Amino acid sequence: MTLAVLIPTWKRPKMLHRCLEHLGALNDYPDMVYIVTRQDDQESIDVIKRFESKLPISHVIVEEEGVIHAENAGLKEIKEEIVCFLDDDAYVPKEWISRIKRHFENEEIIGVGGPDLIIRQIKDNYRRNVSTVGKLTWYGNPIGNHHHKVSKIHDVDILKGVNMSFRKKSLTYLDTNLQSAITDGNGSFWELDLCMNLKGKGRLIFDPSLEVEHDSDHSHFIEDKVIYNNSRNYTYVMIKNYSFIQKIFFFIYISLIGNSNTWGFLKLVQQILKGHTNPLRHYKISIKGLLKGFKVARQTKVQPRYICP
């Protein structure tokens, strides 16, 4: 079984350096580490050069901006059987690859993921014990909980992009329509779209022992654009992947109730009662993204392109 790690990066040399240090300390090396940068990201290129003698690295150059284009550029180059998606600000435990490989010995399993411990939020005691992780309700509400604690391995519907692996023969290229809305942000909900596209092809599992440290920092994001992009992309993914009947129930749910991705009327009322700073503004931007997501899904005919084994 051959295994590749795919890391897109953009001008975060300290994080990339630490990420590669952890990969170099594994008890079972990947067959290849594919690192995707843009040509003008000299800081990342310098880090890559320092590790080329320590890890099997393939440096991939991408011209377009955004994580979607970076991931696709890396996927086009990968020859290995297993593809491990890893963020450049994620730091893996020593048993990470060996445990992933053991799971893929079961032919029913096509995807494996694990939790991410978000370092910057540890002081807020944000983690709790949960029984549900990585599920998508029938009416379209994604339940993540990937950063919380679970006691056992779970079959899931959704894995998180920072820490997930798949059989390459099951994958499709990422939908670039999710990147087109992004002027600030990270192409949100691409992993939801990817996992929904894999439904029926095999099992996706979540293993709590695959926990990575995640030095995630979104402080530079512009709030209004994040609200709009999250609502737009979430809506687009659900409408794109759902049947006609499911679309009807999703629209009823998201417009009347809503969730943190797209505020519905009851979500607005809840946030007003909680004393949200500017709930009407948030609601209006969210609905604007919702309508854009519907429009893009209606106008776009997506033809998945399967990656050859």
C-alpha positions as CSV (number, residue, x, y, z in Angstrom):
1,M,0.0,0.0,0.0
2,T,1.5,3.3,-1.1
3,L,0.5,6.6,0.7
4,A,1.0,10.2,-0.1
5,V,0.5,13.3,2.0
6,L,-0.9,16.4,0.2
7,I,-0.2,19.8,1.8
8,P,-1.2,23.1,0.2
9,T,0.6,26.2,1.6
10,W,0.8,29.9,1.2
11,K,3.3,32.1,3.0
12,R,3.3,30.4,6.4
13,P,6.9,29.2,6.6
14,K,7.0,28.7,10.4
15,M,3.9,26.5,10.4
16,L,5.0,24.6,7.3
17,H,8.4,24.0,8.9
18,R,6.8,22.6,12.1
19,C,4.3,20.5,10.0
20,L,7.2,18.9,8.1
21,E,9.2,18.4,11.3
22,H,6.3,16.3,12.6
23,L,6.1,14.3,9.4
24,G,9.8,13.6,9.7
25,A,9.4,12.2,13.2
26,L,6.8,9.6,12.2
27,N,7.5,5.9,12.8
28,D,6.2,5.1,9.3
29,Y,7.1,7.6,6.5
30,P,4.8,8.5,3.6
31,D,5.9,7.4,0.2
32,M,5.7,11.0,-1.0
33,V,4.8,14.4,0.5
34,Y,3.3,16.7,-2.2
35,I,3.6,20.3,-1.2
36,V,1.7,22.8,-3.4
37,T,2.8,26.5,-3.5
38,R,2.6,29.4,-5.9
39,Q,5.8,30.5,-7.6
40,D,6.0,33.8,-5.8
41,D,5.9,32.1,-2.3
42,Q,9.6,32.1,-1.8
43,E,9.3,31.7,2.0
44,S,7.6,28.3,1.6
45,I,10.0,27.2,-1.2
46,D,12.9,27.9,1.1
47,V,11.4,25.6,3.8
48,I,10.8,22.9,1.3
49,K,14.4,23.0,0.2
50,R,15.5,22.5,3.8
51,F,13.5,19.3,4.1
52,E,14.2,17.7,0.7
53,S,17.0,15.6,2.2
54,K,14.9,14.5,5.1
55,L,11.6,13.6,3.5
56,P,10.5,12.3,0.1
57,I,9.1,15.6,-1.3
58,S,7.5,16.6,-4.6
59,H,7.1,20.3,-5.0
60,V,4.1,21.3,-7.1
61,I,3.6,24.8,-8.5
62,V,0.1,26.2,-9.0
63,E,-0.7,29.4,-10.8
64,E,-4.3,30.1,-9.5
65,E,-5.0,31.4,-6.0
66,G,-7.0,29.4,-3.4
67,V,-7.0,26.0,-1.7
68,I,-9.3,24.4,-4.3
69,H,-6.9,25.0,-7.1
70,A,-3.9,24.0,-5.0
71,E,-5.5,20.7,-3.9
72,N,-6.4,19.9,-7.5
73,A,-2.9,20.6,-8.7
74,G,-1.5,18.2,-6.1
75,L,-4.1,15.5,-6.9
76,K,-3.0,15.6,-10.6
77,E,0.5,14.6,-9.6
78,I,-0.2,11.9,-7.0
79,K,0.5,8.3,-8.0
80,E,0.1,6.7,-4.6
81,E,-3.0,4.6,-3.6
82,I,-3.9,6.6,-0.5
83,V,-4.1,10.4,-0.4
84,C,-3.8,12.1,3.0
85,F,-5.0,15.7,3.1
86,L,-3.2,17.7,5.7
87,D,-3.1,21.4,6.4
88,D,0.2,23.2,6.7
89,D,-0.7,24.3,10.2
90,A,-1.5,20.7,11.4
91,Y,1.0,18.6,13.4
92,V,0.6,14.9,13.3
93,P,1.3,12.3,16.0
94,K,4.0,9.6,15.5
95,E,1.5,6.8,14.8
96,W,-0.5,8.8,12.3
97,I,0.4,7.0,9.1
98,S,0.7,3.5,10.5
99,R,-2.8,3.8,12.0
100,I,-4.2,5.1,8.7
101,K,-2.7,2.2,6.8
102,R,-4.2,-0.3,9.2
103,H,-7.7,1.1,8.6
104,F,-7.3,0.9,4.8
105,E,-6.5,-2.9,5.1
106,N,-10.3,-3.2,5.3
107,E,-11.4,-2.9,1.6
108,E,-14.8,-1.5,2.7
109,I,-13.2,1.7,4.0
110,I,-12.6,4.4,1.4
111,G,-12.0,7.3,3.8
112,V,-10.4,7.8,7.2
113,G,-10.3,11.0,9.4
114,G,-9.5,12.2,12.8
115,P,-9.9,15.1,15.2
116,D,-8.1,18.3,15.2
117,L,-7.1,19.9,18.5
118,I,-7.3,23.7,17.8
119,I,-4.4,25.0,19.8
120,R,-5.5,28.6,20.0
121,Q,-8.8,27.6,21.6
122,I,-7.5,25.3,24.2
123,K,-7.6,28.0,26.9
124,D,-11.4,28.5,26.3
125,N,-12.2,24.9,27.3
126,Y,-14.0,24.4,24.0
127,R,-13.8,20.6,23.9
128,R,-16.5,18.4,25.3
129,N,-17.4,14.7,25.1
130,V,-19.9,14.0,22.3
131,S,-21.6,10.9,20.9
132,T,-22.2,12.3,17.3
133,V,-19.5,13.3,14.9
134,G,-19.4,14.0,11.2
135,K,-23.0,13.5,10.4
136,L,-25.4,15.1,7.8
137,T,-29.1,15.1,8.8
138,W,-31.7,14.1,6.1
139,Y,-32.8,17.8,5.9
140,G,-29.3,19.1,5.3
141,N,-27.8,20.1,8.7
142,P,-24.1,19.1,8.9
143,I,-23.0,18.1,12.4
144,G,-19.2,18.4,12.6
145,N,-17.9,18.0,16.2
146,H,-14.5,17.0,14.6
147,H,-12.6,18.9,17.3
148,H,-14.6,17.4,20.2
149,K,-13.9,14.1,22.1
150,V,-15.5,10.8,21.1
151,S,-14.8,7.5,22.8
152,K,-14.7,5.1,19.8
153,I,-14.3,4.8,16.1
154,H,-17.4,6.1,14.2
155,D,-18.8,5.6,10.8
156,V,-19.4,9.2,9.5
157,D,-20.8,11.2,6.6
158,I,-18.3,14.0,6.7
159,L,-14.6,14.3,7.4
160,K,-12.7,17.5,8.0
161,G,-10.1,18.7,5.4
162,V,-7.3,19.3,7.9
163,N,-7.0,15.6,8.7
164,M,-8.5,13.1,6.3
165,S,-7.4,10.4,3.9
166,F,-9.0,8.5,1.0
167,R,-8.4,5.8,-1.6
168,K,-7.3,7.7,-4.6
169,K,-9.4,5.6,-7.0
170,S,-12.5,6.9,-5.1
171,L,-11.7,10.6,-5.3
172,T,-12.9,13.3,-7.7
173,Y,-11.2,16.6,-8.3
174,L,-12.5,19.4,-6.1
175,D,-15.3,21.6,-7.5
176,T,-13.7,24.9,-8.5
177,N,-17.1,26.6,-8.2
178,L,-16.5,26.6,-4.5
179,Q,-13.4,28.7,-5.0
180,S,-14.9,31.3,-7.4
181,A,-16.7,33.1,-4.5
182,I,-13.6,33.4,-2.4
183,T,-11.8,36.7,-2.1
184,D,-10.9,36.1,1.5
185,G,-11.2,32.7,3.0
186,N,-10.4,29.1,2.2
187,G,-12.9,27.7,-0.2
188,S,-15.2,26.5,2.5
189,F,-17.3,23.3,2.4
190,W,-15.1,21.6,-0.2
191,E,-14.7,18.6,2.1
192,L,-18.5,18.4,2.6
193,D,-18.9,18.3,-1.2
194,L,-16.2,15.7,-1.6
195,C,-17.6,13.4,1.1
196,M,-21.2,13.7,-0.2
197,N,-19.8,12.7,-3.6
198,L,-18.4,9.5,-2.1
199,K,-21.7,8.4,-0.6
200,G,-22.4,4.8,-1.5
201,K,-18.9,4.0,-2.6
202,G,-17.7,2.7,0.8
203,R,-17.3,3.5,4.4
204,L,-16.0,6.8,5.9
205,I,-14.7,6.4,9.5
206,F,-13.5,8.8,12.2
207,D,-10.8,7.5,14.5
208,P,-10.2,9.6,17.7
209,S,-6.6,8.3,18.0
210,L,-5.7,10.2,14.8
211,E,-5.8,13.5,16.6
212,V,-3.6,16.3,15.1
213,E,-2.7,19.6,16.7
214,H,-4.2,22.4,14.6
215,D,-2.7,25.9,14.8
216,S,-5.7,27.4,13.0
217,D,-5.9,31.2,12.9
218,H,-8.6,33.0,11.0
219,S,-8.1,36.4,12.6
220,H,-7.2,37.9,9.2
221,F,-10.5,36.9,7.6
222,I,-13.0,39.7,6.9
223,E,-16.2,38.7,8.8
224,D,-18.8,39.9,6.2
225,K,-17.0,38.0,3.4
226,V,-16.7,34.8,5.6
227,I,-20.5,35.0,6.4
228,Y,-21.3,35.4,2.7
229,N,-18.9,32.8,1.4
230,N,-19.9,30.2,4.0
231,S,-23.6,30.6,3.2
232,R,-23.1,30.6,-0.5
233,N,-20.8,27.5,-0.6
234,Y,-22.9,25.6,1.9
235,T,-26.1,26.2,0.0
236,Y,-24.4,25.4,-3.3
237,V,-23.1,22.1,-2.1
238,M,-26.5,21.0,-0.7
239,I,-28.5,22.0,-3.7
240,K,-25.9,20.5,-6.0
241,N,-25.9,17.1,-4.3
242,Y,-29.5,16.7,-3.2
243,S,-32.5,15.2,-5.0
244,F,-35.6,17.4,-5.8
245,I,-37.5,16.3,-2.7
246,Q,-34.4,16.8,-0.5
247,K,-34.0,20.3,-2.0
248,I,-37.5,21.2,-0.8
249,F,-36.9,20.0,2.7
250,F,-33.5,21.7,2.8
251,F,-35.0,25.0,1.7
252,I,-37.8,24.9,4.3
253,Y,-35.2,24.1,7.0
254,I,-32.6,26.6,6.1
255,S,-35.1,29.5,5.5
256,L,-37.2,28.9,8.6
257,I,-34.7,27.6,11.1
258,G,-31.2,27.8,9.7
259,N,-27.8,27.1,11.4
260,S,-24.4,28.7,11.9
261,N,-23.6,28.4,8.2
262,T,-26.8,30.1,7.0
263,W,-29.1,32.0,9.3
264,G,-32.9,31.2,9.0
265,F,-35.6,33.2,10.7
266,L,-35.5,31.3,14.0
267,K,-31.7,31.5,14.1
268,L,-32.1,35.3,13.7
269,V,-34.5,35.5,16.6
270,Q,-32.3,33.3,18.8
271,Q,-29.3,35.6,18.1
272,I,-31.3,38.7,18.9
273,L,-32.3,37.2,22.2
274,K,-28.7,36.3,22.9
275,G,-27.6,39.9,22.3
276,H,-25.7,39.4,19.1
277,T,-23.8,42.6,18.1
278,N,-25.5,43.1,14.7
279,P,-27.9,40.2,14.0
280,L,-29.9,41.9,11.2
281,R,-26.7,42.6,9.2
282,H,-25.4,39.1,9.7
283,Y,-28.8,37.7,8.6
284,K,-29.0,39.9,5.5
285,I,-25.5,38.8,4.4
286,S,-26.3,35.2,5.1
287,I,-29.5,35.3,3.0
288,K,-27.6,37.0,0.2
289,G,-25.1,34.1,0.2
290,L,-28.0,31.6,0.3
291,L,-29.6,33.1,-2.8
292,K,-26.3,33.2,-4.6
293,G,-25.7,29.6,-3.8
294,F,-29.1,28.6,-5.2
295,K,-28.3,30.6,-8.3
296,V,-24.9,29.1,-8.9
297,A,-26.3,25.5,-8.3
298,R,-29.1,26.1,-10.7
299,Q,-27.0,27.6,-13.5
300,T,-24.0,25.1,-13.2
301,K,-23.9,21.6,-14.5
302,V,-21.2,19.9,-12.6
303,Q,-19.6,16.8,-14.2
304,P,-17.4,15.0,-11.6
305,R,-14.0,14.0,-13.0
306,Y,-12.8,10.8,-11.4
307,I,-9.2,10.4,-10.6
308,C,-7.7,7.4,-12.2
309,P,-6.2,4.7,-9.9
